[in-house]
Amino acid sequence: CTVTYSGFLEHLDEPFCVNHYSASPGLMKLGKDITLRGLEIGVLTMKKGEVARFVFTPDYAYGQMGCPPLIPPNATVMFEVELLDFLDSAESDAFFTLTAEQQDTLPLEKVLKAADTEREFGNYLYRQGSFEPAQERYKRALSALRRSPSSEAEQRQINALKLPVLLNLSLTYLKLECPARALAYGEKALEIDQRNAKALFRCGQACLCMTEYKKARDFLVRAQHVQPFNEDINNELKKLASCYRNYMEKEKEMCCRMFVSLNCSS
């Protein structure tokens, strides 16, 4: 979950602890990052966007010993808490503790749920600008979907989730300035849906980054055929045209310099 909180001792206006100095607090795992018993129980009762105040007796706070020098013995404390976001990862965590053989025995619904949770986790990290951890989550989602389907219906279910994961990986690798990997995942997405405009667009972007202008144009024109009024695709084609013109002008200039140099030496 993502929470902000402030902890207060009785009859004191200044908090003894706060965690909201950051503009975008990171995810905290209940039982690992949030270990105060009362706070863990309290957060589990909240819904996204809720602000709450909890008063914890010593048994639910810092106990008989307290936490010197800030918390005296047998202290009752009050916490102001806001739950900004949360993600139920219990089933996903349990899934990835299993061996590959054990995972294969699970119903497909559980596999899809674990993979989708990892995808959502990756999306959260991507929105925070944490691209490296995001791609790791997307890859975990992909690893969950490696099982062989028992029917065409199962294959369609797997592909329906695999496609957005592959698209997210392609986009994330573009952000990480790894266009070759972005292209590879974009092409895997096209194996599932060869007319997917996002996959074609990602492949075109990746090729443009690698200055493979012909391949970039092929992908982007195919994307434009699918979505002719997509502003991002059309702008990328304009960018491609501009980059190619600059490239050709530099090539022409270099050829002219070489020609002059040859004439001078002769």
PyRosetta script that sets phi, psi and omega in degrees:
from pyrosetta import init, pose_from_sequence

init()
pose = pose_from_sequence("CTVTYSGFLEHLDEPFCVNHYSASPGLMKLGKDITLRGLEIGVLTMKKGEVARFVFTPDYAYGQMGCPPLIPPNATVMFEVELLDFLDSAESDAFFTLTAEQQDTLPLEKVLKAADTEREFGNYLYRQGSFEPAQERYKRALSALRRSPSSEAEQRQINALKLPVLLNLSLTYLKLECPARALAYGEKALEIDQRNAKALFRCGQACLCMTEYKKARDFLVRAQHVQPFNEDINNELKKLASCYRNYMEKEKEMCCRMFVSLNCSS")
pose.set_psi(1, 159.8)
pose.set_omega(1, 172.2)
pose.set_phi(2, -112.2)
pose.set_psi(2, 116.1)
pose.set_omega(2, -177.4)
pose.set_phi(3, -132.1)
pose.set_psi(3, 152.7)
pose.set_omega(3, 165.0)
pose.set_phi(4, -116.9)
pose.set_psi(4, 143.9)
pose.set_omega(4, -179.9)
pose.set_phi(5, -152.0)
pose.set_psi(5, 156.7)
pose.set_omega(5, 172.3)
pose.set_phi(6, -134.0)
pose.set_psi(6, 134.5)
pose.set_omega(6, -179.7)
pose.set_phi(7, -108.6)
pose.set_psi(7, 135.0)
pose.set_omega(7, -176.9)
pose.set_phi(8, -128.0)
pose.set_psi(8, 141.9)
pose.set_omega(8, 167.6)
pose.set_phi(9, -82.6)
pose.set_psi(9, 156.1)
pose.set_omega(9, 179.1)
pose.set_phi(10, -57.0)
pose.set_psi(10, 136.6)
pose.set_omega(10, 173.7)
pose.set_phi(11, 69.3)
pose.set_psi(11, 12.8)
pose.set_omega(11, 177.4)
pose.set_phi(12, -118.2)
pose.set_psi(12, 138.9)
pose.set_omega(12, -177.7)
pose.set_phi(13, -87.6)
pose.set_psi(13, -26.4)
pose.set_omega(13, -178.3)
pose.set_phi(14, -89.2)
pose.set_psi(14, 132.0)
pose.set_omega(14, 180.0)
pose.set_phi(15, -70.6)
pose.set_psi(15, 148.2)
pose.set_omega(15, 174.7)
pose.set_phi(16, -89.3)
pose.set_psi(16, -14.4)
pose.set_omega(16, 175.0)
pose.set_phi(17, -154.7)
pose.set_psi(17, 142.8)
pose.set_omega(17, 175.0)
pose.set_phi(18, -141.7)
pose.set_psi(18, 155.8)
pose.set_omega(18, 177.7)
pose.set_phi(19, -130.1)
pose.set_psi(19, 15.8)
pose.set_omega(19, -174.2)
pose.set_phi(20, -111.6)
pose.set_psi(20, 36.5)
pose.set_omega(20, 172.6)
pose.set_phi(21, -72.9)
pose.set_psi(21, -30.5)
pose.set_omega(21, -179.9)
pose.set_phi(22, -78.8)
pose.set_psi(22, 144.4)
pose.set_omega(22, 178.5)
pose.set_phi(23, -68.3)
pose.set_psi(23, -29.0)
pose.set_omega(23, 179.9)
pose.set_phi(24, -134.6)
pose.set_psi(24, 88.1)
pose.set_omega(24, -179.7)
pose.set_phi(25, -58.3)
pose.set_psi(25, 146.0)
pose.set_omega(25, -179.1)
pose.set_phi(26, -82.8)
pose.set_psi(26, 173.8)
pose.set_omega(26, 177.4)
pose.set_phi(27, -69.1)
pose.set_psi(27, 140.9)
pose.set_omega(27, 176.5)
pose.set_phi(28, -125.4)
pose.set_psi(28, 135.7)
pose.set_omega(28, -177.5)
pose.set_phi(29, -96.1)
pose.set_psi(29, 127.2)
pose.set_omega(29, 177.1)
pose.set_phi(30, -62.7)
pose.set_psi(30, 135.8)
pose.set_omega(30, -179.3)
pose.set_phi(31, 87.1)
pose.set_psi(31, -12.8)
pose.set_omega(31, 179.7)
pose.set_phi(32, -122.1)
pose.set_psi(32, -57.9)
pose.set_omega(32, 178.4)
pose.set_phi(33, -91.2)
pose.set_psi(33, -30.9)
pose.set_omega(33, 175.1)
pose.set_phi(34, -109.6)
pose.set_psi(34, 105.1)
pose.set_omega(34, -173.8)
pose.set_phi(35, -113.3)
pose.set_psi(35, -10.5)
pose.set_omega(35, 177.7)
pose.set_phi(36, -66.5)
pose.set_psi(36, 122.3)
pose.set_omega(36, -170.9)
pose.set_phi(37, -56.5)
pose.set_psi(37, -47.7)
pose.set_omega(37, -178.7)
pose.set_phi(38, -64.8)
pose.set_psi(38, -40.3)
pose.set_omega(38, -178.6)
pose.set_phi(39, -65.9)
pose.set_psi(39, -40.2)
pose.set_omega(39, 178.5)
pose.set_phi(40, -63.2)
pose.set_psi(40, -45.8)
pose.set_omega(40, 178.9)
pose.set_phi(41, -64.4)
pose.set_psi(41, -42.1)
pose.set_omega(41, -178.3)
pose.set_phi(42, -62.8)
pose.set_psi(42, -45.2)
pose.set_omega(42, -178.8)
pose.set_phi(43, -61.9)
pose.set_psi(43, -35.8)
pose.set_omega(43, -179.4)
pose.set_phi(44, -65.4)
pose.set_psi(44, -17.0)
pose.set_omega(44, 178.6)
pose.set_phi(45, -91.2)
pose.set_psi(45, -4.7)
pose.set_omega(45, -171.2)
pose.set_phi(46, -96.9)
pose.set_psi(46, 160.1)
pose.set_omega(46, 173.3)
pose.set_phi(47, -113.7)
pose.set_psi(47, 161.8)
pose.set_omega(47, -176.8)
pose.set_phi(48, -57.1)
pose.set_psi(48, 130.9)
pose.set_omega(48, 179.1)
pose.set_phi(49, 88.7)
pose.set_psi(49, -6.1)
pose.set_omega(49, -177.1)
pose.set_phi(50, -79.3)
pose.set_psi(50, 144.3)
pose.set_omega(50, 172.7)
pose.set_phi(51, -114.8)
pose.set_psi(51, 132.2)
pose.set_omega(51, -176.3)
pose.set_phi(52, -141.7)
pose.set_psi(52, 157.6)
pose.set_omega(52, 171.9)
pose.set_phi(53, -117.8)
pose.set_psi(53, 132.3)
pose.set_omega(53, 178.9)
pose.set_phi(54, -123.9)
pose.set_psi(54, 135.8)
pose.set_omega(54, 172.7)
pose.set_phi(55, -107.6)
pose.set_psi(55, 121.8)
pose.set_omega(55, -176.5)
pose.set_phi(56, -110.7)
pose.set_psi(56, 125.2)
pose.set_omega(56, 171.8)
pose.set_phi(57, -71.9)
pose.set_psi(57, 166.2)
pose.set_omega(57, -175.5)
pose.set_phi(58, -52.9)
pose.set_psi(58, -37.2)
pose.set_omega(58, -179.2)
pose.set_phi(59, -61.3)
pose.set_psi(59, -26.5)
pose.set_omega(59, -179.5)
pose.set_phi(60, -104.1)
pose.set_psi(60, 5.6)
pose.set_omega(60, -178.1)
pose.set_phi(61, -125.6)
pose.set_psi(61, -107.7)
pose.set_omega(61, -171.1)
pose.set_phi(62, -109.7)
pose.set_psi(62, 10.2)
pose.set_omega(62, 171.2)
pose.set_phi(63, 70.8)
pose.set_psi(63, -167.9)
pose.set_omega(63, -177.5)
pose.set_phi(64, -67.5)
pose.set_psi(64, -30.7)
pose.set_omega(64, -176.1)
pose.set_phi(65, -81.9)
pose.set_psi(65, -24.6)
pose.set_omega(65, -173.8)
pose.set_phi(66, 71.2)
pose.set_psi(66, -157.6)
pose.set_omega(66, 178.2)
pose.set_phi(67, -144.8)
pose.set_psi(67, 75.4)
pose.set_omega(67, -177.0)
pose.set_phi(68, -58.2)
pose.set_psi(68, 147.1)
pose.set_omega(68, 2.7)
pose.set_phi(69, -91.5)
pose.set_psi(69, -3.7)
pose.set_omega(69, -175.2)
pose.set_phi(70, -76.7)
pose.set_psi(70, -42.5)
pose.set_omega(70, -172.5)
pose.set_phi(71, -111.0)
pose.set_psi(71, 118.0)
pose.set_omega(71, 179.0)
pose.set_phi(72, -73.7)
pose.set_psi(72, 165.8)
pose.set_omega(72, 177.5)
pose.set_phi(73, -59.9)
pose.set_psi(73, 148.2)
pose.set_omega(73, 175.7)
pose.set_phi(74, 52.5)
pose.set_psi(74, 41.1)
pose.set_omega(74, -176.5)
pose.set_phi(75, -87.5)
pose.set_psi(75, 134.7)
pose.set_omega(75, 168.1)
pose.set_phi(76, -90.9)
pose.set_psi(76, 132.0)
pose.set_omega(76, -175.5)
pose.set_phi(77, -125.2)
pose.set_psi(77, 157.1)
pose.set_omega(77, 176.1)
pose.set_phi(78, -122.0)
pose.set_psi(78, 134.3)
pose.set_omega(78, 178.0)
pose.set_phi(79, -118.8)
pose.set_psi(79, 129.9)
pose.set_omega(79, 168.9)
pose.set_phi(80, -96.3)
pose.set_psi(80, 125.1)
pose.set_omega(80, -171.1)
pose.set_phi(81, -131.2)
pose.set_psi(81, 138.0)
pose.set_omega(81, 169.9)
pose.set_phi(82, -124.1)
pose.set_psi(82, 125.4)
pose.set_omega(82, 178.6)
pose.set_phi(83, -93.4)
pose.set_psi(83, 106.3)
pose.set_omega(83, -176.2)
pose.set_phi(84, -82.0)
pose.set_psi(84, -38.1)
pose.set_omega(84, -177.7)
pose.set_phi(85, -164.4)
pose.set_psi(85, 159.5)
pose.set_omega(85, 176.1)
pose.set_phi(86, -154.0)
pose.set_psi(86, 161.0)
pose.set_omega(86, 179.8)
pose.set_phi(87, -144.4)
pose.set_psi(87, 123.3)
pose.set_omega(87, -179.9)
pose.set_phi(88, -83.6)
pose.set_psi(88, 100.7)
pose.set_omega(88, -175.3)
pose.set_phi(89, -106.0)
pose.set_psi(89, 11.3)
pose.set_omega(89, -174.5)
pose.set_phi(90, -60.3)
pose.set_psi(90, -48.7)
pose.set_omega(90, -178.4)
pose.set_phi(91, -67.8)
pose.set_psi(91, -37.6)
pose.set_omega(91, 178.2)
pose.set_phi(92, -64.8)
pose.set_psi(92, -43.8)
pose.set_omega(92, 178.5)
pose.set_phi(93, -59.4)
pose.set_psi(93, -43.1)
pose.set_omega(93, -179.8)
pose.set_phi(94, -65.4)
pose.set_psi(94, -38.6)
pose.set_omega(94, -179.3)
pose.set_phi(95, -59.6)
pose.set_psi(95, -43.8)
pose.set_omega(95, -174.5)
pose.set_phi(96, -81.7)
pose.set_psi(96, -1.3)
pose.set_omega(96, 170.8)
pose.set_phi(97, -85.9)
pose.set_psi(97, -12.4)
pose.set_omega(97, -178.7)
pose.set_phi(98, -82.0)
pose.set_psi(98, 156.8)
pose.set_omega(98, 173.3)
pose.set_phi(99, -74.9)
pose.set_psi(99, 164.6)
pose.set_omega(99, 179.0)
pose.set_phi(100, -59.0)
pose.set_psi(100, -38.1)
pose.set_omega(100, 179.6)
pose.set_phi(101, -65.5)
pose.set_psi(101, -41.0)
pose.set_omega(101, 178.8)
pose.set_phi(102, -67.9)
pose.set_psi(102, -38.3)
pose.set_omega(102, 177.7)
pose.set_phi(103, -60.5)
pose.set_psi(103, -37.4)
pose.set_omega(103, -177.6)
pose.set_phi(104, -68.3)
pose.set_psi(104, -18.4)
pose.set_omega(104, -179.8)
pose.set_phi(105, -86.6)
pose.set_psi(105, -10.6)
pose.set_omega(105, -177.3)
pose.set_phi(106, -75.9)
pose.set_psi(106, 152.4)
pose.set_omega(106, 173.6)
pose.set_phi(107, -61.3)
pose.set_psi(107, 149.0)
pose.set_omega(107, -177.7)
pose.set_phi(108, -58.2)
pose.set_psi(108, -33.8)
pose.set_omega(108, -178.5)
pose.set_phi(109, -59.4)
pose.set_psi(109, -39.7)
pose.set_omega(109, 179.1)
pose.set_phi(110, -69.1)
pose.set_psi(110, -37.3)
pose.set_omega(110, 178.1)
pose.set_phi(111, -64.2)
pose.set_psi(111, -46.0)
pose.set_omega(111, -179.4)
pose.set_phi(112, -63.9)
pose.set_psi(112, -38.2)
pose.set_omega(112, -179.9)
pose.set_phi(113, -65.8)
pose.set_psi(113, -42.6)
pose.set_omega(113, 178.6)
pose.set_phi(114, -62.7)
pose.set_psi(114, -43.4)
pose.set_omega(114, -179.5)
pose.set_phi(115, -65.7)
pose.set_psi(115, -40.6)
pose.set_omega(115, -178.6)
pose.set_phi(116, -68.5)
pose.set_psi(116, -34.9)
pose.set_omega(116, 176.3)
pose.set_phi(117, -63.1)
pose.set_psi(117, -42.9)
pose.set_omega(117, 177.9)
pose.set_phi(118, -63.8)
pose.set_psi(118, -37.9)
pose.set_omega(118, 177.4)
pose.set_phi(119, -63.3)
pose.set_psi(119, -44.7)
pose.set_omega(119, 178.2)
pose.set_phi(120, -62.9)
pose.set_psi(120, -38.9)
pose.set_omega(120, 177.0)
pose.set_phi(121, -60.6)
pose.set_psi(121, -45.6)
pose.set_omega(121, 177.8)
pose.set_phi(122, -61.5)
pose.set_psi(122, -40.7)
pose.set_omega(122, 178.5)
pose.set_phi(123, -62.0)
pose.set_psi(123, -40.7)
pose.set_omega(123, 178.4)
pose.set_phi(124, -61.7)
pose.set_psi(124, -47.2)
pose.set_omega(124, -179.2)
pose.set_phi(125, -64.5)
pose.set_psi(125, -37.0)
pose.set_omega(125, 178.6)
pose.set_phi(126, -63.3)
pose.set_psi(126, -43.8)
pose.set_omega(126, 179.8)
pose.set_phi(127, -63.4)
pose.set_psi(127, -27.8)
pose.set_omega(127, 177.8)
pose.set_phi(128, -82.0)
pose.set_psi(128, -3.5)
pose.set_omega(128, -177.9)
pose.set_phi(129, 82.0)
pose.set_psi(129, 11.9)
pose.set_omega(129, 179.2)
pose.set_phi(130, -94.0)
pose.set_psi(130, 77.7)
pose.set_omega(130, -169.9)
pose.set_phi(131, -71.8)
pose.set_psi(131, -37.5)
pose.set_omega(131, -179.7)
pose.set_phi(132, -64.5)
pose.set_psi(132, -51.3)
pose.set_omega(132, 175.7)
pose.set_phi(133, -62.5)
pose.set_psi(133, -31.5)
pose.set_omega(133, 179.2)
pose.set_phi(134, -62.7)
pose.set_psi(134, -46.1)
pose.set_omega(134, -178.5)
pose.set_phi(135, -65.4)
pose.set_psi(135, -29.7)
pose.set_omega(135, 177.3)
pose.set_phi(136, -66.1)
pose.set_psi(136, -39.3)
pose.set_omega(136, 178.0)
pose.set_phi(137, -67.9)
pose.set_psi(137, -41.3)
pose.set_omega(137, 177.9)
pose.set_phi(138, -61.7)
pose.set_psi(138, -38.2)
pose.set_omega(138, 179.5)
pose.set_phi(139, -68.8)
pose.set_psi(139, -34.9)
pose.set_omega(139, 175.0)
pose.set_phi(140, -63.0)
pose.set_psi(140, -41.1)
pose.set_omega(140, 177.2)
pose.set_phi(141, -60.8)
pose.set_psi(141, -42.3)
pose.set_omega(141, -179.4)
pose.set_phi(142, -65.0)
pose.set_psi(142, -38.7)
pose.set_omega(142, -179.5)
pose.set_phi(143, -65.3)
pose.set_psi(143, -31.7)
pose.set_omega(143, 178.0)
pose.set_phi(144, -68.8)
pose.set_psi(144, -25.0)
pose.set_omega(144, -175.3)
pose.set_phi(145, -95.3)
pose.set_psi(145, 15.2)
pose.set_omega(145, -175.6)
pose.set_phi(146, -78.8)
pose.set_psi(146, -12.1)
pose.set_omega(146, -172.6)
pose.set_phi(147, -63.5)
pose.set_psi(147, 150.5)
pose.set_omega(147, 178.7)
pose.set_phi(148, -79.7)
pose.set_psi(148, 128.4)
pose.set_omega(148, -178.4)
pose.set_phi(149, -72.8)
pose.set_psi(149, 152.0)
pose.set_omega(149, 178.7)
pose.set_phi(150, -93.6)
pose.set_psi(150, -6.5)
pose.set_omega(150, -179.6)
pose.set_phi(151, -159.1)
pose.set_psi(151, 168.4)
pose.set_omega(151, 176.6)
pose.set_phi(152, -64.6)
pose.set_psi(152, -34.3)
pose.set_omega(152, 179.4)
pose.set_phi(153, -63.0)
pose.set_psi(153, -42.0)
pose.set_omega(153, 177.3)
pose.set_phi(154, -65.3)
pose.set_psi(154, -39.7)
pose.set_omega(154, 179.2)
pose.set_phi(155, -60.9)
pose.set_psi(155, -40.3)
pose.set_omega(155, 178.8)
pose.set_phi(156, -64.4)
pose.set_psi(156, -39.6)
pose.set_omega(156, 178.4)
pose.set_phi(157, -64.2)
pose.set_psi(157, -43.9)
pose.set_omega(157, 179.8)
pose.set_phi(158, -64.2)
pose.set_psi(158, -45.8)
pose.set_omega(158, -179.2)
pose.set_phi(159, -64.1)
pose.set_psi(159, -34.2)
pose.set_omega(159, -179.3)
pose.set_phi(160, -62.3)
pose.set_psi(160, -30.3)
pose.set_omega(160, 177.0)
pose.set_phi(161, -93.0)
pose.set_psi(161, -34.5)
pose.set_omega(161, -178.7)
pose.set_phi(162, -63.9)
pose.set_psi(162, -36.6)
pose.set_omega(162, -176.5)
pose.set_phi(163, -59.2)
pose.set_psi(163, -52.9)
pose.set_omega(163, 178.6)
pose.set_phi(164, -64.5)
pose.set_psi(164, -30.1)
pose.set_omega(164, 177.5)
pose.set_phi(165, -65.1)
pose.set_psi(165, -44.4)
pose.set_omega(165, 178.7)
pose.set_phi(166, -63.8)
pose.set_psi(166, -40.8)
pose.set_omega(166, 177.7)
pose.set_phi(167, -63.6)
pose.set_psi(167, -40.4)
pose.set_omega(167, 178.9)
pose.set_phi(168, -66.5)
pose.set_psi(168, -38.5)
pose.set_omega(168, 177.2)
pose.set_phi(169, -64.4)
pose.set_psi(169, -41.9)
pose.set_omega(169, 178.9)
pose.set_phi(170, -60.8)
pose.set_psi(170, -45.8)
pose.set_omega(170, 179.5)
pose.set_phi(171, -64.9)
pose.set_psi(171, -41.8)
pose.set_omega(171, -178.7)
pose.set_phi(172, -63.7)
pose.set_psi(172, -39.6)
pose.set_omega(172, 178.4)
pose.set_phi(173, -70.3)
pose.set_psi(173, -26.9)
pose.set_omega(173, 171.2)
pose.set_phi(174, -64.7)
pose.set_psi(174, -42.4)
pose.set_omega(174, 177.8)
pose.set_phi(175, -64.6)
pose.set_psi(175, -32.2)
pose.set_omega(175, 179.8)
pose.set_phi(176, -84.4)
pose.set_psi(176, 4.7)
pose.set_omega(176, 179.3)
pose.set_phi(177, 58.9)
pose.set_psi(177, 44.3)
pose.set_omega(177, 174.9)
pose.set_phi(178, -122.9)
pose.set_psi(178, 72.1)
pose.set_omega(178, -171.8)
pose.set_phi(179, -64.3)
pose.set_psi(179, -30.5)
pose.set_omega(179, 179.7)
pose.set_phi(180, -63.0)
pose.set_psi(180, -41.8)
pose.set_omega(180, 177.8)
pose.set_phi(181, -70.3)
pose.set_psi(181, -37.8)
pose.set_omega(181, 177.0)
pose.set_phi(182, -59.1)
pose.set_psi(182, -42.5)
pose.set_omega(182, 178.7)
pose.set_phi(183, -64.1)
pose.set_psi(183, -43.2)
pose.set_omega(183, -178.0)
pose.set_phi(184, -60.4)
pose.set_psi(184, -44.3)
pose.set_omega(184, 180.0)
pose.set_phi(185, -72.9)
pose.set_psi(185, -32.8)
pose.set_omega(185, 175.2)
pose.set_phi(186, -63.2)
pose.set_psi(186, -40.3)
pose.set_omega(186, 179.0)
pose.set_phi(187, -69.4)
pose.set_psi(187, -33.4)
pose.set_omega(187, 174.7)
pose.set_phi(188, -64.8)
pose.set_psi(188, -37.1)
pose.set_omega(188, 176.5)
pose.set_phi(189, -64.3)
pose.set_psi(189, -37.3)
pose.set_omega(189, 179.1)
pose.set_phi(190, -68.5)
pose.set_psi(190, -24.3)
pose.set_omega(190, 175.1)
pose.set_phi(191, -65.7)
pose.set_psi(191, -28.1)
pose.set_omega(191, 177.5)
pose.set_phi(192, -84.1)
pose.set_psi(192, -42.1)
pose.set_omega(192, -178.4)
pose.set_phi(193, -143.2)
pose.set_psi(193, 98.8)
pose.set_omega(193, -174.1)
pose.set_phi(194, -70.2)
pose.set_psi(194, -12.7)
pose.set_omega(194, 178.3)
pose.set_phi(195, -107.6)
pose.set_psi(195, 17.3)
pose.set_omega(195, -179.5)
pose.set_phi(196, -73.1)
pose.set_psi(196, 115.8)
pose.set_omega(196, -173.9)
pose.set_phi(197, -63.7)
pose.set_psi(197, -38.3)
pose.set_omega(197, 179.7)
pose.set_phi(198, -64.8)
pose.set_psi(198, -42.0)
pose.set_omega(198, -179.8)
pose.set_phi(199, -65.0)
pose.set_psi(199, -43.4)
pose.set_omega(199, 177.7)
pose.set_phi(200, -62.3)
pose.set_psi(200, -40.9)
pose.set_omega(200, 179.8)
pose.set_phi(201, -64.5)
pose.set_psi(201, -45.8)
pose.set_omega(201, 179.5)
pose.set_phi(202, -61.3)
pose.set_psi(202, -42.6)
pose.set_omega(202, 179.3)
pose.set_phi(203, -63.7)
pose.set_psi(203, -40.0)
pose.set_omega(203, 177.7)
pose.set_phi(204, -63.5)
pose.set_psi(204, -43.2)
pose.set_omega(204, 177.8)
pose.set_phi(205, -60.8)
pose.set_psi(205, -44.3)
pose.set_omega(205, -178.5)
pose.set_phi(206, -62.9)
pose.set_psi(206, -44.2)
pose.set_omega(206, 179.4)
pose.set_phi(207, -64.5)
pose.set_psi(207, -37.0)
pose.set_omega(207, 177.6)
pose.set_phi(208, -64.1)
pose.set_psi(208, -40.8)
pose.set_omega(208, 177.4)
pose.set_phi(209, -61.1)
pose.set_psi(209, -32.3)
pose.set_omega(209, -179.1)
pose.set_phi(210, -91.2)
pose.set_psi(210, 8.5)
pose.set_omega(210, -178.7)
pose.set_phi(211, 56.4)
pose.set_psi(211, 30.4)
pose.set_omega(211, 172.6)
pose.set_phi(212, -93.2)
pose.set_psi(212, 79.7)
pose.set_omega(212, -166.7)
pose.set_phi(213, -67.2)
pose.set_psi(213, -38.8)
pose.set_omega(213, -179.1)
pose.set_phi(214, -65.3)
pose.set_psi(214, -46.3)
pose.set_omega(214, 178.5)
pose.set_phi(215, -63.3)
pose.set_psi(215, -39.3)
pose.set_omega(215, 178.7)
pose.set_phi(216, -60.1)
pose.set_psi(216, -45.1)
pose.set_omega(216, -179.2)
pose.set_phi(217, -63.9)
pose.set_psi(217, -42.0)
pose.set_omega(217, 180.0)
pose.set_phi(218, -59.0)
pose.set_psi(218, -47.4)
pose.set_omega(218, -179.9)
pose.set_phi(219, -64.3)
pose.set_psi(219, -46.0)
pose.set_omega(219, -175.3)
pose.set_phi(220, -68.6)
pose.set_psi(220, -36.8)
pose.set_omega(220, 177.3)
pose.set_phi(221, -66.4)
pose.set_psi(221, -39.6)
pose.set_omega(221, 175.9)
pose.set_phi(222, -63.2)
pose.set_psi(222, -39.9)
pose.set_omega(222, 177.3)
pose.set_phi(223, -64.0)
pose.set_psi(223, -39.5)
pose.set_omega(223, 179.7)
pose.set_phi(224, -66.1)
pose.set_psi(224, -34.9)
pose.set_omega(224, 177.0)
pose.set_phi(225, -63.3)
pose.set_psi(225, -35.8)
pose.set_omega(225, 179.2)
pose.set_phi(226, -74.8)
pose.set_psi(226, -43.0)
pose.set_omega(226, -178.9)
pose.set_phi(227, -130.7)
pose.set_psi(227, 81.4)
pose.set_omega(227, -173.0)
pose.set_phi(228, -65.1)
pose.set_psi(228, -20.9)
pose.set_omega(228, -176.8)
pose.set_phi(229, -107.9)
pose.set_psi(229, 15.3)
pose.set_omega(229, 178.9)
pose.set_phi(230, -73.9)
pose.set_psi(230, 116.6)
pose.set_omega(230, -174.6)
pose.set_phi(231, -64.0)
pose.set_psi(231, -38.9)
pose.set_omega(231, -179.3)
pose.set_phi(232, -64.0)
pose.set_psi(232, -43.0)
pose.set_omega(232, 179.9)
pose.set_phi(233, -64.5)
pose.set_psi(233, -45.6)
pose.set_omega(233, -178.9)
pose.set_phi(234, -64.5)
pose.set_psi(234, -38.4)
pose.set_omega(234, 177.7)
pose.set_phi(235, -66.7)
pose.set_psi(235, -35.8)
pose.set_omega(235, 179.1)
pose.set_phi(236, -67.8)
pose.set_psi(236, -35.5)
pose.set_omega(236, 176.0)
pose.set_phi(237, -65.5)
pose.set_psi(237, -38.3)
pose.set_omega(237, 176.2)
pose.set_phi(238, -65.0)
pose.set_psi(238, -41.6)
pose.set_omega(238, 178.2)
pose.set_phi(239, -62.5)
pose.set_psi(239, -42.1)
pose.set_omega(239, 177.8)
pose.set_phi(240, -59.4)
pose.set_psi(240, -45.7)
pose.set_omega(240, -179.3)
pose.set_phi(241, -60.9)
pose.set_psi(241, -42.2)
pose.set_omega(241, -179.7)
pose.set_phi(242, -65.8)
pose.set_psi(242, -44.5)
pose.set_omega(242, 179.5)
pose.set_phi(243, -63.1)
pose.set_psi(243, -39.3)
pose.set_omega(243, -178.7)
pose.set_phi(244, -67.9)
pose.set_psi(244, -40.0)
pose.set_omega(244, 176.8)
pose.set_phi(245, -60.2)
pose.set_psi(245, -46.6)
pose.set_omega(245, 178.8)
pose.set_phi(246, -60.9)
pose.set_psi(246, -40.2)
pose.set_omega(246, 179.6)
pose.set_phi(247, -63.5)
pose.set_psi(247, -45.1)
pose.set_omega(247, -178.9)
pose.set_phi(248, -66.7)
pose.set_psi(248, -36.8)
pose.set_omega(248, 178.4)
pose.set_phi(249, -65.1)
pose.set_psi(249, -40.1)
pose.set_omega(249, 178.2)
pose.set_phi(250, -66.5)
pose.set_psi(250, -38.9)
pose.set_omega(250, 177.9)
pose.set_phi(251, -63.5)
pose.set_psi(251, -43.2)
pose.set_omega(251, 179.8)
pose.set_phi(252, -63.8)
pose.set_psi(252, -42.3)
pose.set_omega(252, 179.5)
pose.set_phi(253, -63.8)
pose.set_psi(253, -40.5)
pose.set_omega(253, -179.3)
pose.set_phi(254, -66.8)
pose.set_psi(254, -39.8)
pose.set_omega(254, 178.4)
pose.set_phi(255, -63.9)
pose.set_psi(255, -40.2)
pose.set_omega(255, 178.7)
pose.set_phi(256, -62.9)
pose.set_psi(256, -42.4)
pose.set_omega(256, 179.5)
pose.set_phi(257, -64.1)
pose.set_psi(257, -39.6)
pose.set_omega(257, 179.1)
pose.set_phi(258, -65.2)
pose.set_psi(258, -40.4)
pose.set_omega(258, -179.5)
pose.set_phi(259, -63.8)
pose.set_psi(259, -45.3)
pose.set_omega(259, 179.3)
pose.set_phi(260, -62.6)
pose.set_psi(260, -41.6)
pose.set_omega(260, -179.5)
pose.set_phi(261, -63.3)
pose.set_psi(261, -41.5)
pose.set_omega(261, 178.8)
pose.set_phi(262, -65.1)
pose.set_psi(262, -40.8)
pose.set_omega(262, 179.1)
pose.set_phi(263, -64.1)
pose.set_psi(263, -40.4)
pose.set_omega(263, -179.6)
pose.set_phi(264, -65.6)
pose.set_psi(264, -39.5)
pose.set_omega(264, -177.8)
pose.set_phi(265, -72.1)
pose.set_psi(265, -28.6)
pose.set_omega(265, 178.0)
pose.set_phi(266, -79.0)
pose.dump_pdb("model.pdb")
